[in-house]
Amino acid sequence: MERLKVIQIGGEHDHASQVLYSLRRQNDLFDLAGYVIPEDDATEQFEGMKKAFDGVKRLSLEEALSIPGLHGAIIETSEKKLTKYARIAAEHGLAVHMDKPGGDTQEEYQSLMAYVKDRHIVFSLGYMYRFNPAVRQLIKLKEYGELGEIISVEAQMNCLHQSWKRDWLKKYKGGMMFFLGCHLIDLIMQMQGEPREIIPYNCCTGLDGVCGEDFGMALLRYERGWSFAKTTAVELGGFMRRQLVVCGTKATVELNPLEYYVPGDPVCNQCTDMYITTTEDCVKRKWSARGEKTVYGPYNRYDDMMRAFAEAALGRGPCPVDYDYEAKLHRAVLKASAIQCSRISDT
């Protein structure tokens, strides 16, 4: 069976090592030809990930792009350089997987999306929650009308980061909202579409003298009310409070925790708990109404995402992204991060 010959460009992104492990693990799909560490990406963060690259050939960008039969590129640079190197790979005719959220310059990102759309280039983004089995089930429930009309979505993705990581956030206006809140904006828009208005409420706690915006929040206005995204780097127990709550007229669905680790298999070690509370539950249980828990997992948060990219690039599956949606999502992320000043959507 044909495999997808790929290179990985970059090692600073937080997902860089886990994506590389996924490529190596799925060697029935991927032929990993080498990796590139461009410009100043050989940072302390990359040094901490180097074990994942053991045994993979390090190349210059020119050497990598001249590999005979090269099919695709995986872009895992720092966030600011993602769009730049994705464009270089696309201009060489390669299928591209670029990690989230893309750079912090709207014009550069919109130009990239227009370029890959016009040329029908297979493109994928590192929004791994799109491949979470519980999120997929939630989207099916929405599409089948099981949720009714959606009133609001509450999305949280919290952490407890060390002070150096929180200080690193000052590289990006919006800090945590740009860094991790992009996942939440994506989940909200998957359920409700483009909002009428976005109001950012991002700030720096100042704890430990850190200057990055380590507390992120954004309100998104829709026809029936407000949805919100909250992401912090200073929350004790924050990883277990990653959650998604979708309130509809027929059912409320909680993914709570949105994702958590379980012991056992070192690869498939993540789970999601889902609760679906219906109008029938409310009639029966009154104030104590809550649906029964369904556990999804264990699964690996990267393998399905990378498999979908490979199958699309090999012509065996659909392109993993809607180019127009990705352009709208990136605009929304920049607004939620206060990088774009307008509170009102462009539509």
KEDREN-467599 format. One record per residue (C-alpha): residue number from 1; x negated, y, z; chain. Coordinates in steps of 0.2 Angstrom, whole numbers, plus 5000, padded with zeros to 4 digits. Layout:
REM residues N
(node NUM; (X; Y; Z); "A")
...
This chain:
REM residues 347
(node 1; (5000; 5000; 5000); "A")
(node 2; (4994; 5017; 4996); "A")
(node 3; (4987; 5028; 5010); "A")
(node 4; (4987; 5047; 5012); "A")
(node 5; (4969; 5053; 5011); "A")
(node 6; (4968; 5068; 5023); "A")
(node 7; (4956; 5079; 5032); "A")
(node 8; (4959; 5088; 5048); "A")
(node 9; (4954; 5107; 5049); "A")
(node 10; (4952; 5114; 5066); "A")
(node 11; (4950; 5107; 5084); "A")
(node 12; (4956; 5122; 5095); "A")
(node 13; (4975; 5119; 5094); "A")
(node 14; (4982; 5111; 5110); "A")
(node 15; (4989; 5097; 5099); "A")
(node 16; (4973; 5094; 5089); "A")
(node 17; (4966; 5079; 5098); "A")
(node 18; (4983; 5070; 5100); "A")
(node 19; (4987; 5073; 5081); "A")
(node 20; (4970; 5066; 5077); "A")
(node 21; (4973; 5051; 5088); "A")
(node 22; (4990; 5048; 5079); "A")
(node 23; (4981; 5049; 5062); "A")
(node 24; (4968; 5036; 5067); "A")
(node 25; (4982; 5025; 5075); "A")
(node 26; (4992; 5025; 5060); "A")
(node 27; (4978; 5019; 5048); "A")
(node 28; (4991; 5010; 5037); "A")
(node 29; (4997; 5027; 5032); "A")
(node 30; (4982; 5038; 5033); "A")
(node 31; (4965; 5037; 5026); "A")
(node 32; (4956; 5050; 5037); "A")
(node 33; (4941; 5056; 5027); "A")
(node 34; (4933; 5069; 5039); "A")
(node 35; (4936; 5085; 5049); "A")
(node 36; (4931; 5103; 5048); "A")
(node 37; (4928; 5115; 5062); "A")
(node 38; (4929; 5132; 5054); "A")
(node 39; (4922; 5149; 5060); "A")
(node 40; (4922; 5151; 5078); "A")
(node 41; (4934; 5136; 5082); "A")
(node 42; (4920; 5127; 5091); "A")
(node 43; (4926; 5134; 5108); "A")
(node 44; (4926; 5126; 5125); "A")
(node 45; (4943; 5120; 5122); "A")
(node 46; (4937; 5110; 5107); "A")
(node 47; (4922; 5103; 5117); "A")
(node 48; (4935; 5096; 5129); "A")
(node 49; (4943; 5087; 5114); "A")
(node 50; (4928; 5080; 5105); "A")
(node 51; (4930; 5062; 5111); "A")
(node 52; (4945; 5061; 5099); "A")
(node 53; (4933; 5065; 5084); "A")
(node 54; (4920; 5052; 5088); "A")
(node 55; (4916; 5041; 5073); "A")
(node 56; (4925; 5054; 5061); "A")
(node 57; (4913; 5063; 5049); "A")
(node 58; (4911; 5081; 5052); "A")
(node 59; (4911; 5091; 5035); "A")
(node 60; (4910; 5109; 5030); "A")
(node 61; (4926; 5116; 5022); "A")
(node 62; (4918; 5116; 5005); "A")
(node 63; (4913; 5097; 5007); "A")
(node 64; (4930; 5092; 5013); "A")
(node 65; (4940; 5101; 5000); "A")
(node 66; (4929; 5093; 4986); "A")
(node 67; (4933; 5075; 4992); "A")
(node 68; (4939; 5065; 4977); "A")
(node 69; (4957; 5059; 4978); "A")
(node 70; (4960; 5070; 4993); "A")
(node 71; (4979; 5071; 4996); "A")
(node 72; (4982; 5082; 5011); "A")
(node 73; (4976; 5093; 5025); "A")
(node 74; (4981; 5094; 5044); "A")
(node 75; (4978; 5111; 5051); "A")
(node 76; (4974; 5112; 5069); "A")
(node 77; (4964; 5128; 5071); "A")
(node 78; (4968; 5141; 5084); "A")
(node 79; (4986; 5149; 5082); "A")
(node 80; (4979; 5165; 5074); "A")
(node 81; (4970; 5155; 5060); "A")
(node 82; (4984; 5142; 5056); "A")
(node 83; (4992; 5151; 5042); "A")
(node 84; (4975; 5156; 5034); "A")
(node 85; (4969; 5138; 5032); "A")
(node 86; (4986; 5131; 5027); "A")
(node 87; (4986; 5143; 5013); "A")
(node 88; (4968; 5138; 5008); "A")
(node 89; (4974; 5120; 5008); "A")
(node 90; (4990; 5123; 4998); "A")
(node 91; (4980; 5133; 4985); "A")
(node 92; (4970; 5117; 4983); "A")
(node 93; (4985; 5107; 4979); "A")
(node 94; (4986; 5098; 4995); "A")
(node 95; (5001; 5092; 5005); "A")
(node 96; (5000; 5102; 5022); "A")
(node 97; (5004; 5098; 5040); "A")
(node 98; (5002; 5115; 5050); "A")
(node 99; (5004; 5115; 5068); "A")
(node 100; (5016; 5127; 5076); "A")
(node 101; (5020; 5142; 5076); "A")
(node 102; (5009; 5148; 5062); "A")
(node 103; (5000; 5165; 5064); "A")
(node 104; (5006; 5180; 5072); "A")
(node 105; (5007; 5190; 5056); "A")
(node 106; (5024; 5190; 5048); "A")
(node 107; (5018; 5195; 5030); "A")
(node 108; (5005; 5181; 5029); "A")
(node 109; (5017; 5168; 5035); "A")
(node 110; (5031; 5173; 5023); "A")
(node 111; (5019; 5173; 5009); "A")
(node 112; (5014; 5155; 5013); "A")
(node 113; (5032; 5149; 5014); "A")
(node 114; (5036; 5157; 4997); "A")
(node 115; (5020; 5150; 4990); "A")
(node 116; (5023; 5132; 4995); "A")
(node 117; (5042; 5133; 4991); "A")
(node 118; (5039; 5139; 4973); "A")
(node 119; (5026; 5125; 4970); "A")
(node 120; (5036; 5112; 4979); "A")
(node 121; (5021; 5108; 4990); "A")
(node 122; (5025; 5095; 5004); "A")
(node 123; (5024; 5105; 5020); "A")
(node 124; (5026; 5100; 5038); "A")
(node 125; (5025; 5109; 5055); "A")
(node 126; (5020; 5103; 5072); "A")
(node 127; (5037; 5105; 5081); "A")
(node 128; (5036; 5088; 5088); "A")
(node 129; (5053; 5090; 5098); "A")
(node 130; (5062; 5088; 5081); "A")
(node 131; (5057; 5070; 5081); "A")
(node 132; (5062; 5067; 5099); "A")
(node 133; (5075; 5053; 5098); "A")
(node 134; (5087; 5062; 5110); "A")
(node 135; (5085; 5078; 5100); "A")
(node 136; (5089; 5069; 5085); "A")
(node 137; (5105; 5061; 5093); "A")
(node 138; (5110; 5078; 5099); "A")
(node 139; (5109; 5085; 5081); "A")
(node 140; (5119; 5070; 5075); "A")
(node 141; (5133; 5074; 5088); "A")
(node 142; (5133; 5092; 5082); "A")
(node 143; (5134; 5087; 5064); "A")
(node 144; (5148; 5075; 5067); "A")
(node 145; (5158; 5088; 5077); "A")
(node 146; (5157; 5079; 5093); "A")
(node 147; (5152; 5095; 5103); "A")
(node 148; (5165; 5106; 5096); "A")
(node 149; (5161; 5124; 5094); "A")
(node 150; (5144; 5128; 5102); "A")
(node 151; (5146; 5142; 5115); "A")
(node 152; (5128; 5143; 5121); "A")
(node 153; (5111; 5134; 5122); "A")
(node 154; (5099; 5135; 5137); "A")
(node 155; (5081; 5130; 5134); "A")
(node 156; (5067; 5129; 5146); "A")
(node 157; (5049; 5123; 5144); "A")
(node 158; (5039; 5127; 5159); "A")
(node 159; (5021; 5122; 5165); "A")
(node 160; (5008; 5125; 5178); "A")
(node 161; (4992; 5130; 5169); "A")
(node 162; (4975; 5135; 5176); "A")
(node 163; (4971; 5153; 5177); "A")
(node 164; (4959; 5152; 5162); "A")
(node 165; (4973; 5145; 5151); "A")
(node 166; (4985; 5159; 5157); "A")
(node 167; (4971; 5172; 5154); "A")
(node 168; (4969; 5164; 5136); "A")
(node 169; (4987; 5169; 5133); "A")
(node 170; (4982; 5188; 5131); "A")
(node 171; (4976; 5184; 5114); "A")
(node 172; (4994; 5184; 5109); "A")
(node 173; (5008; 5197; 5112); "A")
(node 174; (5022; 5187; 5120); "A")
(node 175; (5010; 5175; 5128); "A")
(node 176; (5020; 5160; 5133); "A")
(node 177; (5034; 5164; 5122); "A")
(node 178; (5023; 5164; 5106); "A")
(node 179; (5013; 5149; 5112); "A")
(node 180; (5027; 5137; 5118); "A")
(node 181; (5043; 5147; 5117); "A")
(node 182; (5043; 5144; 5099); "A")
(node 183; (5048; 5126; 5102); "A")
(node 184; (5063; 5133; 5111); "A")
(node 185; (5068; 5146; 5098); "A")
(node 186; (5068; 5131; 5086); "A")
(node 187; (5079; 5120; 5096); "A")
(node 188; (5092; 5135; 5099); "A")
(node 189; (5092; 5139; 5080); "A")
(node 190; (5094; 5120; 5076); "A")
(node 191; (5110; 5121; 5086); "A")
(node 192; (5117; 5138; 5082); "A")
(node 193; (5108; 5145; 5067); "A")
(node 194; (5100; 5163; 5066); "A")
(node 195; (5105; 5174; 5080); "A")
(node 196; (5113; 5191; 5078); "A")
(node 197; (5101; 5199; 5090); "A")
(node 198; (5085; 5194; 5100); "A")
(node 199; (5080; 5203; 5116); "A")
(node 200; (5062; 5198; 5123); "A")
(node 201; (5059; 5199; 5142); "A")
(node 202; (5041; 5193; 5142); "A")
(node 203; (5029; 5199; 5156); "A")
(node 204; (5013; 5195; 5166); "A")
(node 205; (5014; 5189; 5184); "A")
(node 206; (4997; 5196; 5188); "A")
(node 207; (4994; 5180; 5199); "A")
(node 208; (4975; 5177; 5201); "A")
(node 209; (4971; 5193; 5191); "A")
(node 210; (4977; 5185; 5175); "A")
(node 211; (4981; 5197; 5161); "A")
(node 212; (4991; 5186; 5149); "A")
(node 213; (5010; 5186; 5148); "A")
(node 214; (5012; 5170; 5157); "A")
(node 215; (5031; 5172; 5160); "A")
(node 216; (5042; 5172; 5144); "A")
(node 217; (5060; 5174; 5142); "A")
(node 218; (5071; 5179; 5127); "A")
(node 219; (5090; 5181; 5125); "A")
(node 220; (5098; 5177; 5108); "A")
(node 221; (5115; 5184; 5105); "A")
(node 222; (5128; 5173; 5095); "A")
(node 223; (5147; 5176; 5091); "A")
(node 224; (5153; 5167; 5107); "A")
(node 225; (5139; 5173; 5119); "A")
(node 226; (5121; 5172; 5124); "A")
(node 227; (5108; 5158; 5123); "A")
(node 228; (5091; 5159; 5131); "A")
(node 229; (5074; 5153; 5130); "A")
(node 230; (5062; 5153; 5146); "A")
(node 231; (5044; 5147; 5147); "A")
(node 232; (5032; 5150; 5161); "A")
(node 233; (5014; 5144; 5165); "A")
(node 234; (5016; 5147; 5184); "A")
(node 235; (5029; 5135; 5189); "A")
(node 236; (5026; 5121; 5202); "A")
(node 237; (5035; 5106; 5195); "A")
(node 238; (5038; 5115; 5179); "A")
(node 239; (5034; 5100; 5167); "A")
(node 240; (5049; 5091; 5175); "A")
(node 241; (5060; 5106; 5172); "A")
(node 242; (5059; 5106; 5153); "A")
(node 243; (5077; 5105; 5148); "A")
(node 244; (5089; 5108; 5135); "A")
(node 245; (5108; 5111; 5138); "A")
(node 246; (5120; 5113; 5124); "A")
(node 247; (5137; 5119; 5129); "A")
(node 248; (5151; 5116; 5117); "A")
(node 249; (5170; 5116; 5118); "A")
(node 250; (5171; 5097; 5117); "A")
(node 251; (5156; 5092; 5127); "A")
(node 252; (5141; 5099; 5136); "A")
(node 253; (5124; 5089; 5133); "A")
(node 254; (5109; 5090; 5144); "A")
(node 255; (5092; 5084; 5140); "A")
(node 256; (5085; 5084; 5157); "A")
(node 257; (5070; 5082; 5158); "A")
(node 258; (5068; 5086; 5140); "A")
(node 259; (5052; 5075; 5140); "A")
(node 260; (5043; 5066; 5154); "A")
(node 261; (5029; 5053; 5155); "A")
(node 262; (5031; 5036; 5161); "A")
(node 263; (5017; 5023; 5166); "A")
(node 264; (5014; 5008; 5156); "A")
(node 265; (5010; 5009; 5137); "A")
(node 266; (4996; 5022; 5135); "A")
(node 267; (5003; 5027; 5118); "A")
(node 268; (5022; 5026; 5119); "A")
(node 269; (5024; 5034; 5136); "A")
(node 270; (5037; 5048; 5135); "A")
(node 271; (5055; 5047; 5138); "A")
(node 272; (5070; 5059; 5138); "A")
(node 273; (5086; 5058; 5149); "A")
(node 274; (5102; 5063; 5141); "A")
(node 275; (5119; 5067; 5149); "A")
(node 276; (5135; 5070; 5139); "A")
(node 277; (5149; 5078; 5149); "A")
(node 278; (5166; 5078; 5139); "A")
(node 279; (5183; 5086; 5143); "A")
(node 280; (5189; 5068; 5148); "A")
(node 281; (5175; 5068; 5161); "A")
(node 282; (5181; 5085; 5168); "A")
(node 283; (5199; 5079; 5169); "A")
(node 284; (5194; 5063; 5179); "A")
(node 285; (5180; 5070; 5190); "A")
(node 286; (5184; 5088; 5192); "A")
(node 287; (5170; 5098; 5200); "A")
(node 288; (5159; 5083; 5200); "A")
(node 289; (5160; 5080; 5182); "A")
(node 290; (5144; 5074; 5173); "A")
(node 291; (5141; 5061; 5160); "A")
(node 292; (5132; 5045; 5162); "A")
(node 293; (5113; 5045; 5159); "A")
(node 294; (5106; 5038; 5144); "A")
(node 295; (5087; 5036; 5143); "A")
(node 296; (5078; 5038; 5126); "A")
(node 297; (5061; 5030; 5125); "A")
(node 298; (5047; 5027; 5128); "A")
(node 299; (5041; 5035; 5112); "A")
(node 300; (5026; 5044; 5106); "A")
(node 301; (5029; 5063; 5103); "A")
(node 302; (5017; 5064; 5088); "A")
(node 303; (5018; 5047; 5078); "A")
(node 304; (5035; 5050; 5070); "A")
(node 305; (5031; 5067; 5065); "A")
(node 306; (5015; 5062; 5056); "A")
(node 307; (5023; 5047; 5048); "A")
(node 308; (5037; 5058; 5041); "A")
(node 309; (5023; 5070; 5034); "A")
(node 310; (5014; 5055; 5026); "A")
(node 311; (5029; 5047; 5018); "A")
(node 312; (5034; 5064; 5010); "A")
(node 313; (5017; 5067; 5004); "A")
(node 314; (5016; 5049; 4996); "A")
(node 315; (5033; 5052; 4988); "A")
(node 316; (5042; 5039; 4999); "A")
(node 317; (5053; 5052; 5009); "A")
(node 318; (5060; 5069; 5010); "A")
(node 319; (5050; 5085; 5013); "A")
(node 320; (5050; 5087; 5032); "A")
(node 321; (5054; 5106; 5032); "A")
(node 322; (5067; 5118; 5024); "A")
(node 323; (5056; 5132; 5018); "A")
(node 324; (5069; 5145; 5020); "A")
(node 325; (5073; 5140; 5038); "A")
(node 326; (5055; 5140; 5043); "A")
(node 327; (5054; 5158; 5037); "A")
(node 328; (5069; 5163; 5047); "A")
(node 329; (5062; 5153; 5062); "A")
(node 330; (5045; 5162; 5062); "A")
(node 331; (5053; 5179; 5061); "A")
(node 332; (5064; 5175; 5076); "A")
(node 333; (5048; 5169; 5086); "A")
(node 334; (5039; 5185; 5082); "A")
(node 335; (5055; 5195; 5088); "A")
(node 336; (5056; 5184; 5104); "A")
(node 337; (5037; 5188; 5107); "A")
(node 338; (5040; 5206; 5104); "A")
(node 339; (5028; 5206; 5089); "A")
(node 340; (5042; 5212; 5078); "A")
(node 341; (5050; 5227; 5087); "A")
(node 342; (5068; 5225; 5079); "A")
(node 343; (5080; 5217; 5090); "A")
(node 344; (5093; 5214; 5077); "A")
(node 345; (5091; 5199; 5065); "A")
(node 346; (5087; 5203; 5046); "A")
(node 347; (5103; 5195; 5040); "A")
